[in-house]
Amino acid sequence: MTRLLTIETTCDETAAAVVDDNLRVLGAVVASQDELHGPFHGVVPEIAARAHLERIVPVIDEALRRAGVTLAEIDAIAVAHTPGLAGSLLVGVVAAKTLSLVLGKPLIGINHLQAHIYACRIAAGRDVFPCVGLVVSGGHTSLYRCRDACDFEWLGGTIDDAAGEAFDKVASLLGLGFPGGPAVARAAIDGDPAAHRFPRSFIHDEDRLEFSFSGLKTAVRYAIAGPGRADFRSVALTPRQVADLAASFQEAVVDCLVEKSVHALRKTGLRRLCVGGGVAANQRFRERLGQMLAKRRIELIIAPPELCTDNAVMGAIAFERLRAGLVDGLDLDPLPGLVRR
């Protein structure tokens, strides 16, 4: 049995997990930073990096303790090194390289977005490739043709804001708190998704597999107080108005995600869609996507909610790279920008 220690520090969760080559999770830990970033209504990179520094060693120790193994019993070290926040990535990469050097174990760098899709493989308990992969999270909204676990072709993505970022900003506009995704979803339960007709960028352009959510955020801002009003935060919204705005915004995002996924499936000819990322935990999105693909008899695999948000378990994609001989050296660098393959 091969045991893998995986490390995840791409944004604001410090996570580590021990997984074996049968994809059994032996121990996993996620340390959230929500309480640190909540006052700012979004992730502050400098705060995130410092928190990772404080938490990385205790988190790794706890993952090993839960797995009932020692560092000496670990066979390889994996770390998400792209994409993400530069300072956050650096903490995880340095920790992984240090362990690899000291223990004399293989080092495997993994793509955080590909790992989100691999969470579907872990949950399904069987091969899910080839497929179209949709990653929809706080920092990314991207579509991929996934030929196998090591061969991803970027099909398209957001040209401005990610869907998760839009949720955070709209939650801030509505005074709903942070993180914005769950807050907006809760408020939307009592709202009318047809109360406001918000824009759905590129939704009818089948050849353009791109997303745009910045205009949608602006439309919500204008619906609250109208254009040009600097003191819009002083507008007193009723609970009903907040619920309707949240539901209408959520519906617009869901429409874009669902329709573009269908366009990608049609364009590639593939009959399976795998979805990961924090926004994939949104219940309305899961329901609408399931209904749409069921009509077309297309298989849908969505990571379970606990594997949608950032975690280290999905780093088990490193087993695929290890088997393919894709091992990294100590020159592995953090790559903050989006790597399209």
C-alpha positions in Angstrom: 0.0 0.0 0.0 1.3 3.4 -1.0 0.5 6.3 1.3 0.4 9.9 0.0 0.6 13.1 2.1 -1.2 15.9 0.3 -0.9 19.6 1.1 -3.3 22.4 0.0 -2.7 26.1 0.6 -3.8 27.8 -2.6 -6.1 30.3 -1.0 -7.4 30.6 2.5 -7.8 27.0 3.7 -4.8 25.2 5.2 -5.4 21.5 4.5 -3.6 18.2 4.6 -4.6 14.7 4.1 -3.2 11.1 4.0 -4.7 9.0 1.2 -3.7 5.5 0.1 -3.5 4.2 -3.5 -7.0 2.8 -3.2 -8.2 6.4 -2.7 -9.1 5.7 0.9 -8.9 8.8 3.1 -6.9 7.8 6.2 -6.9 11.2 7.7 -7.8 14.7 6.6 -7.8 18.2 8.1 -9.0 21.6 6.9 -8.3 24.8 8.9 -10.6 27.6 7.7 -9.8 31.2 7.8 -13.3 32.6 7.5 -13.1 34.4 10.8 -10.0 36.3 9.7 -11.4 37.5 6.3 -15.0 38.0 7.2 -14.5 41.7 8.3 -13.1 42.4 4.8 -15.9 40.6 2.9 -13.2 38.7 0.9 -9.9 37.0 1.2 -6.9 39.3 2.0 -3.8 37.7 0.5 -1.3 38.9 3.2 -3.5 37.7 6.0 -4.1 34.3 4.3 -0.3 33.7 3.8 0.5 34.5 7.5 -2.3 32.3 8.7 -0.9 29.4 6.6 2.5 29.9 8.2 1.0 29.5 11.6 -1.2 26.5 10.8 0.7 24.4 8.2 2.7 22.3 10.7 -0.2 21.7 13.2 -2.5 20.8 10.3 0.0 18.2 8.9 0.6 16.8 12.3 -3.1 16.4 12.9 -3.7 14.7 9.5 -1.0 12.2 10.3 -2.4 11.6 13.8 -5.9 10.9 12.4 -4.4 8.6 9.8 -2.5 6.7 12.5 0.8 7.0 10.6 4.2 8.7 11.0 6.1 10.7 8.5 8.4 7.8 8.0 5.5 5.7 6.7 4.6 8.3 4.0 5.7 7.2 0.5 5.2 10.5 -1.4 4.4 14.2 -0.9 2.0 16.1 -3.0 1.3 19.8 -3.0 -1.0 22.1 -5.0 1.4 24.6 -6.6 -0.9 26.2 -9.2 -3.0 28.4 -9.5 -3.7 30.4 -6.4 -2.5 33.3 -4.2 1.3 33.7 -4.4 2.0 33.9 -0.7 -0.4 31.1 0.1 1.1 28.8 -2.5 4.6 29.5 -1.3 3.9 28.2 2.2 2.6 24.9 1.0 5.3 24.4 -1.6 8.1 25.1 0.8 6.6 22.7 3.4 6.2 20.0 0.8 9.7 20.5 -0.6 11.2 20.4 2.9 9.4 17.1 3.7 10.5 15.6 0.4 14.1 16.5 1.0 14.3 15.4 4.6 12.4 12.1 4.1 13.9 11.3 0.7 10.4 10.8 -0.8 9.0 11.7 -4.3 7.5 15.2 -4.7 4.5 15.7 -6.9 3.2 19.2 -7.8 -0.5 19.3 -8.7 -2.9 21.7 -10.4 -5.5 22.8 -7.9 -8.2 23.1 -10.6 -7.6 19.6 -12.0 -7.7 18.3 -8.4 -11.2 19.8 -8.1 -12.3 17.6 -11.0 -10.5 14.6 -9.6 -12.7 15.0 -6.5 -15.5 13.6 -8.7 -13.3 10.5 -9.4 -12.8 10.0 -5.7 -16.5 10.3 -5.0 -17.6 8.1 -7.9 -15.2 5.3 -6.9 -14.5 4.6 -10.6 -12.9 6.1 -13.6 -14.7 9.3 -14.8 -12.5 10.1 -17.8 -12.9 11.3 -20.5 -15.4 14.1 -19.5 -16.0 17.8 -19.7 -14.9 19.3 -16.4 -16.3 22.4 -14.9 -14.5 24.1 -12.0 -16.6 26.8 -10.4 -15.1 28.4 -7.3 -14.2 31.6 -5.6 -11.3 32.3 -7.8 -12.1 30.3 -11.0 -14.8 29.5 -13.4 -13.3 27.2 -16.1 -14.4 24.5 -18.6 -12.0 21.7 -19.6 -11.9 18.7 -22.0 -10.5 16.1 -19.6 -9.1 13.2 -21.7 -7.7 11.6 -18.6 -6.5 12.6 -15.2 -3.3 14.0 -16.5 -4.5 15.6 -19.8 -6.8 18.6 -19.4 -7.5 21.0 -22.3 -8.8 24.4 -21.4 -12.0 25.2 -23.3 -12.9 28.5 -21.8 -13.5 30.4 -18.6 -14.4 33.7 -17.1 -13.0 36.9 -18.7 -13.4 38.9 -15.4 -14.8 37.7 -12.1 -15.3 34.1 -11.0 -18.7 33.0 -9.9 -17.7 32.5 -6.3 -16.2 36.0 -6.2 -19.5 37.4 -7.5 -21.3 35.6 -4.7 -19.0 37.2 -2.1 -19.4 40.7 -3.5 -23.2 40.5 -3.8 -23.4 39.1 -0.3 -21.4 42.2 0.8 -23.8 44.5 -1.1 -26.8 42.8 0.6 -25.2 42.8 4.1 -25.2 39.0 4.2 -21.7 38.3 5.5 -18.8 36.1 4.4 -18.4 33.6 2.8 -20.9 34.9 0.3 -21.9 31.6 -1.4 -23.7 30.0 1.5 -25.1 33.4 2.7 -26.7 34.2 -0.6 -28.1 30.7 -1.0 -29.7 30.9 2.4 -31.3 34.3 1.7 -32.5 33.1 -1.8 -34.6 30.3 -0.3 -37.4 32.8 0.5 -36.9 34.9 -2.6 -38.4 35.1 -6.1 -35.8 34.2 -8.7 -37.9 36.1 -11.3 -38.2 39.3 -9.3 -35.3 40.9 -11.2 -34.2 40.1 -14.7 -30.4 40.4 -14.3 -28.0 40.0 -17.3 -26.7 36.6 -18.4 -23.6 37.3 -20.4 -22.8 35.2 -23.5 -25.6 32.7 -22.6 -26.9 32.3 -26.1 -23.5 32.2 -27.9 -22.9 28.5 -28.2 -19.4 28.9 -29.7 -18.1 31.2 -26.9 -17.3 29.1 -23.8 -16.7 32.1 -21.7 -18.3 33.6 -18.6 -18.6 37.1 -17.3 -20.0 38.1 -13.9 -18.8 41.7 -13.4 -21.8 43.2 -15.2 -24.1 41.0 -13.1 -22.6 42.4 -9.9 -23.1 46.0 -11.2 -26.7 45.2 -12.1 -27.3 44.1 -8.5 -25.7 47.3 -7.2 -28.0 49.4 -9.5 -31.0 47.4 -8.4 -30.3 48.3 -4.8 -29.9 52.1 -5.3 -29.7 53.0 -8.9 -26.6 54.2 -10.9 -24.4 57.0 -9.6 -25.5 56.9 -6.0 -22.4 56.7 -3.8 -24.2 56.1 -0.5 -26.0 53.0 -1.7 -25.1 51.2 1.5 -27.4 53.5 3.4 -30.4 52.1 1.5 -32.6 50.2 3.9 -33.7 47.0 2.2 -36.6 44.9 3.6 -36.0 41.2 4.2 -38.2 40.5 1.2 -36.2 42.8 -1.1 -32.9 41.1 0.1 -34.4 37.6 -0.6 -35.6 38.6 -4.1 -32.3 40.2 -5.0 -30.4 37.1 -3.7 -32.6 34.7 -5.5 -32.6 36.6 -8.8 -28.8 37.0 -8.7 -28.3 33.3 -7.9 -30.6 32.3 -10.8 -28.6 34.4 -13.2 -25.4 32.7 -12.2 -26.9 29.3 -12.3 -28.4 29.9 -15.8 -24.9 30.9 -17.1 -23.2 27.9 -15.6 -25.8 25.4 -16.8 -26.1 26.7 -20.3 -22.3 27.0 -20.9 -21.8 23.5 -19.6 -24.4 22.2 -22.1 -22.6 24.2 -24.9 -19.3 22.6 -23.9 -20.8 19.1 -24.0 -22.3 19.7 -27.4 -19.1 21.1 -28.7 -16.9 18.2 -27.5 -19.4 15.5 -28.1 -18.7 14.1 -24.6 -21.5 12.5 -22.6 -20.2 13.1 -19.1 -19.8 16.3 -17.0 -17.8 16.4 -13.8 -18.1 19.4 -11.6 -16.0 20.7 -8.7 -15.3 23.8 -6.7 -16.9 25.7 -3.9 -19.9 27.0 -5.9 -20.7 23.4 -6.9 -22.0 23.0 -3.4 -24.9 25.4 -4.2 -28.1 23.3 -4.0 -30.0 25.3 -6.7 -27.1 24.9 -9.1 -27.0 21.1 -8.4 -30.7 20.7 -9.0 -30.9 22.8 -12.2 -27.8 21.1 -13.7 -29.1 17.7 -12.8 -32.5 18.4 -14.4 -30.9 19.8 -17.6 -28.5 16.9 -18.1 -31.1 14.2 -17.2 -33.2 15.5 -20.1 -30.3 15.0 -22.5 -29.3 11.6 -20.9 -25.8 13.0 -20.0 -24.1 11.6 -17.0 -23.5 14.2 -14.3 -21.0 13.7 -11.4 -20.7 16.5 -8.9 -18.2 16.3 -6.0 -19.9 15.9 -2.6 -20.2 19.2 -0.7 -17.3 18.3 1.6 -15.0 17.9 -1.4 -16.3 21.0 -3.3 -14.6 23.6 -1.1 -10.8 23.6 -0.9 -9.4 20.4 0.7 -6.4 18.2 0.5 -8.2 14.9 -0.2 -8.6 15.9 -3.9 -4.8 16.1 -4.0 -4.9 12.3 -4.5 -4.8 13.1 -8.2 -1.0 13.0 -7.5 -1.3 9.1 -7.6 -2.2 9.5 -11.3 0.9 11.6 -11.9 3.1 9.3 -9.8 2.0 6.3 -11.9 2.7 8.2 -15.1 6.2 9.0 -13.9 5.4 12.8 -13.5 7.5 13.5 -10.5 8.9 16.9 -9.7 12.2 18.1 -8.3 13.1 20.6 -5.6 13.0 23.3 -8.3 9.2 23.1 -8.2 7.8 26.6 -8.1 4.5 28.1 -7.0 2.7 29.3 -10.1 -0.1 31.8 -9.1 -1.4 32.3 -12.6 -3.9 30.0 -14.4 -2.2 27.2 -16.2 -4.5 26.2 -19.0 -3.2 22.6 -19.3 
